[in-house]
Amino acid sequence: MALRKGQKVEVFRRSGDESWEPYMDKFIGRHGIITDPDTSINDPESLVEVSLDGMGTHRLPQDCLRVLDA
């Protein structure tokens, strides 16, 4: 999945990535906006920066995110 800056996303599940921490479980179901997709790396395994509504900005694994329709 190619993520772009400004896309609206939802954290829809727990990630299988080793970088997932237990505190991140509270992010499930939250919506946010991609602020840094690391397009220079362009690696689907890399973390992306997401500004979550009411939760601040976090670097999250891509397998827990899904793009929301505009």
PDB file of N, CA, C and O in Angstrom:
ATOM      1  N   MET A   1       0.857  -1.173   0.000  1.00  0.00           N
ATOM      2  CA  MET A   1       0.000   0.000   0.000  1.00  0.00           C
ATOM      3  C   MET A   1       0.900   1.232   0.000  1.00  0.00           C
ATOM      4  O   MET A   1       1.768   1.376   0.861  1.00  0.00           O
ATOM      5  N   ALA A   2       0.695   2.087  -0.938  1.00  0.00           N
ATOM      6  CA  ALA A   2       1.470   3.326  -1.021  1.00  0.00           C
ATOM      7  C   ALA A   2       0.711   4.443  -0.296  1.00  0.00           C
ATOM      8  O   ALA A   2      -0.360   4.868  -0.729  1.00  0.00           O
ATOM      9  N   LEU A   3       1.276   4.896   0.789  1.00  0.00           N
ATOM     10  CA  LEU A   3       0.642   5.968   1.559  1.00  0.00           C
ATOM     11  C   LEU A   3       1.213   7.309   1.130  1.00  0.00           C
ATOM     12  O   LEU A   3       2.398   7.429   0.821  1.00  0.00           O
ATOM     13  N   ARG A   4       0.345   8.316   1.117  1.00  0.00           N
ATOM     14  CA  ARG A   4       0.766   9.663   0.736  1.00  0.00           C
ATOM     15  C   ARG A   4       0.454  10.636   1.870  1.00  0.00           C
ATOM     16  O   ARG A   4      -0.492  10.448   2.635  1.00  0.00           O
ATOM     17  N   LYS A   5       1.263  11.665   1.953  1.00  0.00           N
ATOM     18  CA  LYS A   5       1.052  12.716   2.942  1.00  0.00           C
ATOM     19  C   LYS A   5      -0.346  13.308   2.758  1.00  0.00           C
ATOM     20  O   LYS A   5      -0.764  13.614   1.642  1.00  0.00           O
ATOM     21  N   GLY A   6      -1.058  13.463   3.872  1.00  0.00           N
ATOM     22  CA  GLY A   6      -2.385  14.057   3.846  1.00  0.00           C
ATOM     23  C   GLY A   6      -3.517  13.050   3.744  1.00  0.00           C
ATOM     24  O   GLY A   6      -4.682  13.421   3.893  1.00  0.00           O
ATOM     25  N   GLN A   7      -3.200  11.774   3.491  1.00  0.00           N
ATOM     26  CA  GLN A   7      -4.260  10.766   3.410  1.00  0.00           C
ATOM     27  C   GLN A   7      -4.868  10.522   4.781  1.00  0.00           C
ATOM     28  O   GLN A   7      -4.173  10.518   5.796  1.00  0.00           O
ATOM     29  N   LYS A   8      -6.182  10.319   4.790  1.00  0.00           N
ATOM     30  CA  LYS A   8      -6.881   9.972   6.026  1.00  0.00           C
ATOM     31  C   LYS A   8      -6.827   8.464   6.198  1.00  0.00           C
ATOM     32  O   LYS A   8      -7.100   7.704   5.269  1.00  0.00           O
ATOM     33  N   VAL A   9      -6.467   8.046   7.410  1.00  0.00           N
ATOM     34  CA  VAL A   9      -6.335   6.619   7.704  1.00  0.00           C
ATOM     35  C   VAL A   9      -7.021   6.275   9.019  1.00  0.00           C
ATOM     36  O   VAL A   9      -7.351   7.147   9.823  1.00  0.00           O
ATOM     37  N   GLU A  10      -7.224   4.985   9.208  1.00  0.00           N
ATOM     38  CA  GLU A  10      -7.742   4.460  10.462  1.00  0.00           C
ATOM     39  C   GLU A  10      -6.783   3.386  10.946  1.00  0.00           C
ATOM     40  O   GLU A  10      -6.274   2.589  10.157  1.00  0.00           O
ATOM     41  N   VAL A  11      -6.540   3.375  12.257  1.00  0.00           N
ATOM     42  CA  VAL A  11      -5.812   2.261  12.860  1.00  0.00           C
ATOM     43  C   VAL A  11      -6.886   1.199  13.092  1.00  0.00           C
ATOM     44  O   VAL A  11      -7.679   1.311  14.027  1.00  0.00           O
ATOM     45  N   PHE A  12      -6.914   0.170  12.243  1.00  0.00           N
ATOM     46  CA  PHE A  12      -8.031  -0.759  12.286  1.00  0.00           C
ATOM     47  C   PHE A  12      -7.728  -2.081  12.978  1.00  0.00           C
ATOM     48  O   PHE A  12      -8.641  -2.870  13.220  1.00  0.00           O
ATOM     49  N   ARG A  13      -6.480  -2.334  13.297  1.00  0.00           N
ATOM     50  CA  ARG A  13      -6.134  -3.571  13.998  1.00  0.00           C
ATOM     51  C   ARG A  13      -4.772  -3.439  14.651  1.00  0.00           C
ATOM     52  O   ARG A  13      -4.019  -2.504  14.382  1.00  0.00           O
ATOM     53  N   ARG A  14      -4.477  -4.385  15.502  1.00  0.00           N
ATOM     54  CA  ARG A  14      -3.170  -4.495  16.138  1.00  0.00           C
ATOM     55  C   ARG A  14      -2.166  -4.933  15.073  1.00  0.00           C
ATOM     56  O   ARG A  14      -2.480  -5.773  14.230  1.00  0.00           O
ATOM     57  N   SER A  15      -0.989  -4.377  15.109  1.00  0.00           N
ATOM     58  CA  SER A  15       0.046  -4.722  14.141  1.00  0.00           C
ATOM     59  C   SER A  15       0.785  -5.984  14.565  1.00  0.00           C
ATOM     60  O   SER A  15       0.928  -6.263  15.756  1.00  0.00           O
ATOM     61  N   GLY A  16       1.251  -6.738  13.581  1.00  0.00           N
ATOM     62  CA  GLY A  16       2.109  -7.884  13.840  1.00  0.00           C
ATOM     63  C   GLY A  16       3.577  -7.497  13.891  1.00  0.00           C
ATOM     64  O   GLY A  16       4.436  -8.337  14.160  1.00  0.00           O
ATOM     65  N   ASP A  17       3.867  -6.221  13.633  1.00  0.00           N
ATOM     66  CA  ASP A  17       5.233  -5.719  13.616  1.00  0.00           C
ATOM     67  C   ASP A  17       5.819  -5.698  15.022  1.00  0.00           C
ATOM     68  O   ASP A  17       5.114  -5.428  15.995  1.00  0.00           O
ATOM     69  N   GLU A  18       7.106  -5.984  15.121  1.00  0.00           N
ATOM     70  CA  GLU A  18       7.778  -6.000  16.433  1.00  0.00           C
ATOM     71  C   GLU A  18       7.829  -4.629  17.097  1.00  0.00           C
ATOM     72  O   GLU A  18       8.064  -4.532  18.301  1.00  0.00           O
ATOM     73  N   SER A  19       7.611  -3.578  16.328  1.00  0.00           N
ATOM     74  CA  SER A  19       7.632  -2.227  16.900  1.00  0.00           C
ATOM     75  C   SER A  19       6.326  -1.870  17.604  1.00  0.00           C
ATOM     76  O   SER A  19       6.255  -0.840  18.274  1.00  0.00           O
ATOM     77  N   TRP A  20       5.289  -2.702  17.466  1.00  0.00           N
ATOM     78  CA  TRP A  20       4.003  -2.449  18.127  1.00  0.00           C
ATOM     79  C   TRP A  20       4.174  -2.630  19.625  1.00  0.00           C
ATOM     80  O   TRP A  20       4.686  -3.657  20.073  1.00  0.00           O
ATOM     81  N   GLU A  21       3.752  -1.646  20.400  1.00  0.00           N
ATOM     82  CA  GLU A  21       3.857  -1.682  21.850  1.00  0.00           C
ATOM     83  C   GLU A  21       2.451  -1.826  22.451  1.00  0.00           C
ATOM     84  O   GLU A  21       1.484  -1.382  21.831  1.00  0.00           O
ATOM     85  N   PRO A  22       2.309  -2.426  23.625  1.00  0.00           N
ATOM     86  CA  PRO A  22       0.987  -2.604  24.226  1.00  0.00           C
ATOM     87  C   PRO A  22       0.183  -1.299  24.376  1.00  0.00           C
ATOM     88  O   PRO A  22      -1.041  -1.320  24.244  1.00  0.00           O
ATOM     89  N   TYR A  23       0.850  -0.170  24.650  1.00  0.00           N
ATOM     90  CA  TYR A  23       0.124   1.089  24.799  1.00  0.00           C
ATOM     91  C   TYR A  23      -0.564   1.508  23.497  1.00  0.00           C
ATOM     92  O   TYR A  23      -1.509   2.297  23.520  1.00  0.00           O
ATOM     93  N   MET A  24      -0.095   0.985  22.373  1.00  0.00           N
ATOM     94  CA  MET A  24      -0.675   1.339  21.078  1.00  0.00           C
ATOM     95  C   MET A  24      -2.060   0.729  20.864  1.00  0.00           C
ATOM     96  O   MET A  24      -2.787   1.142  19.960  1.00  0.00           O
ATOM     97  N   ASP A  25      -2.425  -0.246  21.687  1.00  0.00           N
ATOM     98  CA  ASP A  25      -3.757  -0.849  21.559  1.00  0.00           C
ATOM     99  C   ASP A  25      -4.855   0.200  21.672  1.00  0.00           C
ATOM    100  O   ASP A  25      -5.923   0.043  21.081  1.00  0.00           O
ATOM    101  N   LYS A  26      -4.603   1.266  22.425  1.00  0.00           N
ATOM    102  CA  LYS A  26      -5.622   2.318  22.572  1.00  0.00           C
ATOM    103  C   LYS A  26      -5.810   3.126  21.290  1.00  0.00           C
ATOM    104  O   LYS A  26      -6.757   3.906  21.186  1.00  0.00           O
ATOM    105  N   PHE A  27      -4.918   2.949  20.309  1.00  0.00           N
ATOM    106  CA  PHE A  27      -5.045   3.653  19.027  1.00  0.00           C
ATOM    107  C   PHE A  27      -6.028   2.966  18.080  1.00  0.00           C
ATOM    108  O   PHE A  27      -6.498   3.582  17.124  1.00  0.00           O
ATOM    109  N   ILE A  28      -6.343   1.694  18.339  1.00  0.00           N
ATOM    110  CA  ILE A  28      -7.223   0.936  17.442  1.00  0.00           C
ATOM    111  C   ILE A  28      -8.593   1.612  17.380  1.00  0.00           C
ATOM    112  O   ILE A  28      -9.215   1.905  18.401  1.00  0.00           O
ATOM    113  N   GLY A  29      -9.035   1.845  16.154  1.00  0.00           N
ATOM    114  CA  GLY A  29     -10.307   2.523  15.914  1.00  0.00           C
ATOM    115  C   GLY A  29     -10.177   4.022  15.721  1.00  0.00           C
ATOM    116  O   GLY A  29     -11.141   4.683  15.336  1.00  0.00           O
ATOM    117  N   ARG A  30      -9.001   4.564  15.984  1.00  0.00           N
ATOM    118  CA  ARG A  30      -8.778   6.009  15.833  1.00  0.00           C
ATOM    119  C   ARG A  30      -8.479   6.373  14.394  1.00  0.00           C
ATOM    120  O   ARG A  30      -7.910   5.584  13.640  1.00  0.00           O
ATOM    121  N   HIS A  31      -8.869   7.572  14.028  1.00  0.00           N
ATOM    122  CA  HIS A  31      -8.596   8.104  12.693  1.00  0.00           C
ATOM    123  C   HIS A  31      -7.481   9.133  12.782  1.00  0.00           C
ATOM    124  O   HIS A  31      -7.253   9.728  13.835  1.00  0.00           O
ATOM    125  N   GLY A  32      -6.793   9.336  11.673  1.00  0.00           N
ATOM    126  CA  GLY A  32      -5.714  10.311  11.634  1.00  0.00           C
ATOM    127  C   GLY A  32      -5.327  10.641  10.205  1.00  0.00           C
ATOM    128  O   GLY A  32      -5.978  10.222   9.248  1.00  0.00           O
ATOM    129  N   ILE A  33      -4.254  11.398  10.089  1.00  0.00           N
ATOM    130  CA  ILE A  33      -3.752  11.844   8.791  1.00  0.00           C
ATOM    131  C   ILE A  33      -2.266  11.503   8.703  1.00  0.00           C
ATOM    132  O   ILE A  33      -1.509  11.712   9.650  1.00  0.00           O
ATOM    133  N   ILE A  34      -1.867  10.975   7.549  1.00  0.00           N
ATOM    134  CA  ILE A  34      -0.449  10.674   7.307  1.00  0.00           C
ATOM    135  C   ILE A  34       0.309  11.994   7.224  1.00  0.00           C
ATOM    136  O   ILE A  34      -0.020  12.853   6.405  1.00  0.00           O
ATOM    137  N   THR A  35       1.326  12.154   8.075  1.00  0.00           N
ATOM    138  CA  THR A  35       2.117  13.377   8.054  1.00  0.00           C
ATOM    139  C   THR A  35       3.499  13.154   7.453  1.00  0.00           C
ATOM    140  O   THR A  35       4.119  14.093   6.955  1.00  0.00           O
ATOM    141  N   ASP A  36       3.994  11.895   7.497  1.00  0.00           N
ATOM    142  CA  ASP A  36       5.302  11.580   6.909  1.00  0.00           C
ATOM    143  C   ASP A  36       5.301  10.122   6.468  1.00  0.00           C
ATOM    144  O   ASP A  36       5.533   9.226   7.279  1.00  0.00           O
ATOM    145  N   PRO A  37       5.038   9.880   5.178  1.00  0.00           N
ATOM    146  CA  PRO A  37       4.985   8.492   4.707  1.00  0.00           C
ATOM    147  C   PRO A  37       6.344   7.872   4.395  1.00  0.00           C
ATOM    148  O   PRO A  37       6.399   6.726   3.951  1.00  0.00           O
ATOM    149  N   ASP A  38       7.439   8.597   4.614  1.00  0.00           N
ATOM    150  CA  ASP A  38       8.782   8.087   4.293  1.00  0.00           C
ATOM    151  C   ASP A  38       8.875   7.651   2.840  1.00  0.00           C
ATOM    152  O   ASP A  38       9.354   6.557   2.541  1.00  0.00           O
ATOM    153  N   THR A  39       8.412   8.515   1.936  1.00  0.00           N
ATOM    154  CA  THR A  39       8.422   8.184   0.514  1.00  0.00           C
ATOM    155  C   THR A  39       9.838   8.002  -0.017  1.00  0.00           C
ATOM    156  O   THR A  39      10.038   7.340  -1.035  1.00  0.00           O
ATOM    157  N   SER A  40      10.816   8.581   0.659  1.00  0.00           N
ATOM    158  CA  SER A  40      12.200   8.406   0.200  1.00  0.00           C
ATOM    159  C   SER A  40      12.646   6.963   0.420  1.00  0.00           C
ATOM    160  O   SER A  40      13.464   6.439  -0.337  1.00  0.00           O
ATOM    161  N   ILE A  41      12.112   6.329   1.448  1.00  0.00           N
ATOM    162  CA  ILE A  41      12.438   4.929   1.722  1.00  0.00           C
ATOM    163  C   ILE A  41      11.567   4.028   0.844  1.00  0.00           C
ATOM    164  O   ILE A  41      12.047   3.047   0.276  1.00  0.00           O
ATOM    165  N   ASN A  42      10.285   4.372   0.741  1.00  0.00           N
ATOM    166  CA  ASN A  42       9.308   3.634  -0.061  1.00  0.00           C
ATOM    167  C   ASN A  42       9.316   2.147   0.280  1.00  0.00           C
ATOM    168  O   ASN A  42       9.286   1.302  -0.614  1.00  0.00           O
ATOM    169  N   ASP A  43       9.355   1.835   1.546  1.00  0.00           N
ATOM    170  CA  ASP A  43       9.392   0.462   2.024  1.00  0.00           C
ATOM    171  C   ASP A  43       8.101   0.167   2.777  1.00  0.00           C
ATOM    172  O   ASP A  43       7.823   0.819   3.783  1.00  0.00           O
ATOM    173  N   PRO A  44       7.306  -0.798   2.319  1.00  0.00           N
ATOM    174  CA  PRO A  44       6.040  -1.095   2.991  1.00  0.00           C
ATOM    175  C   PRO A  44       6.220  -1.610   4.417  1.00  0.00           C
ATOM    176  O   PRO A  44       5.262  -1.659   5.188  1.00  0.00           O
ATOM    177  N   GLU A  45       7.433  -1.989   4.761  1.00  0.00           N
ATOM    178  CA  GLU A  45       7.708  -2.450   6.118  1.00  0.00           C
ATOM    179  C   GLU A  45       8.090  -1.304   7.059  1.00  0.00           C
ATOM    180  O   GLU A  45       8.141  -1.499   8.274  1.00  0.00           O
ATOM    181  N   SER A  46       8.357  -0.122   6.519  1.00  0.00           N
ATOM    182  CA  SER A  46       8.804   0.985   7.361  1.00  0.00           C
ATOM    183  C   SER A  46       7.637   1.608   8.117  1.00  0.00           C
ATOM    184  O   SER A  46       6.477   1.456   7.734  1.00  0.00           O
ATOM    185  N   LEU A  47       7.963   2.304   9.185  1.00  0.00           N
ATOM    186  CA  LEU A  47       6.957   3.001   9.979  1.00  0.00           C
ATOM    187  C   LEU A  47       6.579   4.298   9.281  1.00  0.00           C
ATOM    188  O   LEU A  47       7.390   4.899   8.577  1.00  0.00           O
ATOM    189  N   VAL A  48       5.340   4.718   9.485  1.00  0.00           N
ATOM    190  CA  VAL A  48       4.890   5.994   8.937  1.00  0.00           C
ATOM    191  C   VAL A  48       4.401   6.866  10.082  1.00  0.00           C
ATOM    192  O   VAL A  48       3.892   6.373  11.089  1.00  0.00           O
ATOM    193  N   GLU A  49       4.565   8.159   9.908  1.00  0.00           N
ATOM    194  CA  GLU A  49       4.137   9.105  10.930  1.00  0.00           C
ATOM    195  C   GLU A  49       2.680   9.474  10.678  1.00  0.00           C
ATOM    196  O   GLU A  49       2.301   9.887   9.582  1.00  0.00           O
ATOM    197  N   VAL A  50       1.868   9.311  11.735  1.00  0.00           N
ATOM    198  CA  VAL A  50       0.437   9.573  11.640  1.00  0.00           C
ATOM    199  C   VAL A  50       0.032  10.505  12.771  1.00  0.00           C
ATOM    200  O   VAL A  50       0.376  10.275  13.931  1.00  0.00           O
ATOM    201  N   SER A  51      -0.698  11.553  12.426  1.00  0.00           N
ATOM    202  CA  SER A  51      -1.272  12.439  13.430  1.00  0.00           C
ATOM    203  C   SER A  51      -2.668  11.912  13.731  1.00  0.00           C
ATOM    204  O   SER A  51      -3.579  12.046  12.914  1.00  0.00           O
ATOM    205  N   LEU A  52      -2.834  11.304  14.920  1.00  0.00           N
ATOM    206  CA  LEU A  52      -4.109  10.714  15.305  1.00  0.00           C
ATOM    207  C   LEU A  52      -4.983  11.745  16.010  1.00  0.00           C
ATOM    208  O   LEU A  52      -4.506  12.489  16.867  1.00  0.00           O
ATOM    209  N   ASP A  53      -6.254  11.787  15.650  1.00  0.00           N
ATOM    210  CA  ASP A  53      -7.198  12.731  16.253  1.00  0.00           C
ATOM    211  C   ASP A  53      -7.200  12.589  17.772  1.00  0.00           C
ATOM    212  O   ASP A  53      -7.539  11.531  18.304  1.00  0.00           O
ATOM    213  N   GLY A  54      -6.827  13.641  18.453  1.00  0.00           N
ATOM    214  CA  GLY A  54      -6.849  13.681  19.906  1.00  0.00           C
ATOM    215  C   GLY A  54      -5.791  12.853  20.599  1.00  0.00           C
ATOM    216  O   GLY A  54      -5.818  12.729  21.823  1.00  0.00           O
ATOM    217  N   MET A  55      -4.847  12.275  19.845  1.00  0.00           N
ATOM    218  CA  MET A  55      -3.850  11.384  20.451  1.00  0.00           C
ATOM    219  C   MET A  55      -2.416  11.794  20.138  1.00  0.00           C
ATOM    220  O   MET A  55      -1.482  11.144  20.608  1.00  0.00           O
ATOM    221  N   GLY A  56      -2.216  12.848  19.359  1.00  0.00           N
ATOM    222  CA  GLY A  56      -0.864  13.277  19.008  1.00  0.00           C
ATOM    223  C   GLY A  56      -0.348  12.575  17.771  1.00  0.00           C
ATOM    224  O   GLY A  56      -1.098  11.908  17.058  1.00  0.00           O
ATOM    225  N   THR A  57       0.947  12.732  17.523  1.00  0.00           N
ATOM    226  CA  THR A  57       1.592  12.173  16.342  1.00  0.00           C
ATOM    227  C   THR A  57       2.466  10.997  16.758  1.00  0.00           C
ATOM    228  O   THR A  57       3.224  11.078  17.725  1.00  0.00           O
ATOM    229  N   HIS A  58       2.345   9.900  16.008  1.00  0.00           N
ATOM    230  CA  HIS A  58       3.053   8.664  16.344  1.00  0.00           C
ATOM    231  C   HIS A  58       3.568   8.010  15.077  1.00  0.00           C
ATOM    232  O   HIS A  58       3.010   8.197  13.996  1.00  0.00           O
ATOM    233  N   ARG A  59       4.647   7.234  15.222  1.00  0.00           N
ATOM    234  CA  ARG A  59       5.157   6.431  14.107  1.00  0.00           C
ATOM    235  C   ARG A  59       4.568   5.035  14.265  1.00  0.00           C
ATOM    236  O   ARG A  59       4.769   4.369  15.280  1.00  0.00           O
ATOM    237  N   LEU A  60       3.833   4.605  13.235  1.00  0.00           N
ATOM    238  CA  LEU A  60       3.109   3.338  13.318  1.00  0.00           C
ATOM    239  C   LEU A  60       3.475   2.428  12.151  1.00  0.00           C
ATOM    240  O   LEU A  60       3.814   2.902  11.067  1.00  0.00           O
ATOM    241  N   PRO A  61       3.405   1.118  12.378  1.00  0.00           N
ATOM    242  CA  PRO A  61       3.613   0.169  11.278  1.00  0.00           C
ATOM    243  C   PRO A  61       2.460   0.280  10.284  1.00  0.00           C
ATOM    244  O   PRO A  61       1.333   0.592  10.667  1.00  0.00           O
ATOM    245  N   GLN A  62       2.741   0.026   9.027  1.00  0.00           N
ATOM    246  CA  GLN A  62       1.726   0.190   7.994  1.00  0.00           C
ATOM    247  C   GLN A  62       0.653  -0.903   8.007  1.00  0.00           C
ATOM    248  O   GLN A  62      -0.454  -0.678   7.518  1.00  0.00           O
ATOM    249  N   ASP A  63       0.962  -2.084   8.560  1.00  0.00           N
ATOM    250  CA  ASP A  63      -0.030  -3.160   8.498  1.00  0.00           C
ATOM    251  C   ASP A  63      -1.235  -2.953   9.412  1.00  0.00           C
ATOM    252  O   ASP A  63      -2.204  -3.709   9.338  1.00  0.00           O
ATOM    253  N   CYS A  64      -1.184  -1.940  10.267  1.00  0.00           N
ATOM    254  CA  CYS A  64      -2.325  -1.658  11.144  1.00  0.00           C
ATOM    255  C   CYS A  64      -3.198  -0.540  10.603  1.00  0.00           C
ATOM    256  O   CYS A  64      -4.209  -0.192  11.211  1.00  0.00           O
ATOM    257  N   LEU A  65      -2.815   0.025   9.466  1.00  0.00           N
ATOM    258  CA  LEU A  65      -3.512   1.179   8.905  1.00  0.00           C
ATOM    259  C   LEU A  65      -4.315   0.812   7.670  1.00  0.00           C
ATOM    260  O   LEU A  65      -3.916  -0.044   6.880  1.00  0.00           O
ATOM    261  N   ARG A  66      -5.462   1.478   7.517  1.00  0.00           N
ATOM    262  CA  ARG A  66      -6.193   1.389   6.248  1.00  0.00           C
ATOM    263  C   ARG A  66      -6.614   2.790   5.856  1.00  0.00           C
ATOM    264  O   ARG A  66      -6.972   3.616   6.696  1.00  0.00           O
ATOM    265  N   VAL A  67      -6.562   3.034   4.560  1.00  0.00           N
ATOM    266  CA  VAL A  67      -6.907   4.354   4.017  1.00  0.00           C
ATOM    267  C   VAL A  67      -8.430   4.500   4.031  1.00  0.00           C
ATOM    268  O   VAL A  67      -9.164   3.593   3.640  1.00  0.00           O
ATOM    269  N   LEU A  68      -8.880   5.669   4.492  1.00  0.00           N
ATOM    270  CA  LEU A  68     -10.301   5.982   4.491  1.00  0.00           C
ATOM    271  C   LEU A  68     -10.664   6.718   3.217  1.00  0.00           C
ATOM    272  O   LEU A  68      -9.855   7.470   2.673  1.00  0.00           O
ATOM    273  N   ASP A  69     -11.869   6.504   2.746  1.00  0.00           N
ATOM    274  CA  ASP A  69     -12.345   7.244   1.572  1.00  0.00           C
ATOM    275  C   ASP A  69     -12.428   8.717   1.906  1.00  0.00           C
ATOM    276  O   ASP A  69     -12.719   9.093   3.041  1.00  0.00           O
ATOM    277  N   ALA A  70     -12.170   9.545   0.915  1.00  0.00           N
ATOM    278  CA  ALA A  70     -12.161  11.007   1.099  1.00  0.00           C
ATOM    279  C   ALA A  70     -13.488  11.550   1.446  1.00  0.00           C
ATOM    280  O   ALA A  70     -13.632  12.759   1.631  1.00  0.00           O
TER     281      ALA A  70
END
